[in-house]
Amino acid sequence: MAGSESSVTRSARLGLRATPEQEAVLRRAADVAHKSLTDFILDSACRAAEQTLLDQRLFMVSGSQYQALMDLLEQPERANDGLRDLFSRKSPWNAG
């Protein structure tokens, strides 16, 4: 997703303001990458956005932390009134 697609029509307009120093750095980097300023900013922003989203799903743990998690998962289940209550409710998108 981070790469630009030249065959895709762009219809959303994003506005941003930058200091002259920020603009100069972005323009220099875009030139070095042989991209337009727009393509460079969009590609960079999409990569950062994807990484931010991945950081919400992927996390790294040590071997001992992983083993502790596996040990917890192997334990027999215990009653959990809070989860029982939560799963007994209709989901908001099905509540209508």
C-alpha positions in Angstrom: 0.0 0.0 0.0 2.9 2.4 0.7 3.9 2.5 -3.0 2.2 5.0 -5.3 -0.1 3.8 -8.0 0.1 5.9 -11.1 -3.1 4.4 -12.6 -5.3 5.3 -9.6 -7.1 8.6 -9.7 -6.6 10.6 -6.6 -9.8 12.3 -5.5 -9.2 13.2 -1.8 -7.4 16.4 -1.0 -5.2 16.7 2.0 -3.9 20.0 3.2 -0.9 20.6 5.5 1.3 23.3 6.6 5.0 23.1 7.0 7.8 25.3 8.1 10.2 26.5 5.4 12.8 24.1 6.8 10.5 21.1 6.7 9.5 21.9 3.2 13.1 22.2 2.1 14.0 18.8 3.7 10.9 17.1 2.1 11.7 18.6 -1.3 15.4 17.5 -1.1 14.4 14.0 -0.1 11.8 13.8 -2.9 14.4 14.8 -5.4 16.8 12.2 -4.1 14.1 9.6 -4.3 13.2 10.8 -7.9 9.6 11.4 -6.8 7.3 14.3 -6.9 6.8 16.0 -3.6 3.2 14.7 -3.4 4.3 11.1 -4.1 7.1 11.3 -1.6 4.9 12.7 1.2 2.1 10.3 0.5 4.4 7.3 0.3 6.2 8.3 3.5 3.0 9.0 5.3 1.4 5.7 4.2 4.5 3.7 5.4 4.3 5.5 8.8 0.6 4.9 9.0 1.0 1.2 8.1 3.7 0.8 10.7 1.6 2.5 13.4 -1.3 0.1 12.6 1.0 -2.9 12.6 2.4 -1.8 16.0 -1.2 -2.3 17.3 -1.2 -5.9 16.2 2.3 -7.2 16.3 4.5 -7.2 19.4 7.8 -8.8 20.2 8.5 -10.7 23.4 11.4 -12.6 24.8 11.5 -16.4 24.8 10.7 -16.5 28.6 7.7 -14.1 28.1 6.4 -16.2 25.2 6.7 -19.3 27.4 4.9 -17.6 30.2 2.0 -16.8 27.8 1.9 -20.3 26.5 1.8 -21.6 30.1 -1.2 -19.3 30.9 -3.0 -20.5 27.8 -2.5 -24.1 28.8 -4.2 -23.7 32.1 -7.8 -24.8 32.5 -10.4 -22.1 31.9 -11.9 -20.3 34.9 -15.3 -18.7 35.2 -15.2 -15.0 34.3 -18.5 -13.2 35.1 -17.3 -10.1 33.2 -16.7 -12.0 30.0 -19.9 -13.9 30.4 -21.8 -10.6 30.7 -20.0 -9.1 27.7 -20.6 -12.0 25.4 -24.3 -12.1 26.4 -24.9 -8.6 25.0 -25.8 -7.9 21.4 -23.0 -6.2 19.4 -23.6 -2.5 18.6 -23.7 -3.2 14.9 -26.4 -5.9 15.4 -28.4 -4.0 18.1 -30.8 -2.3 15.5 
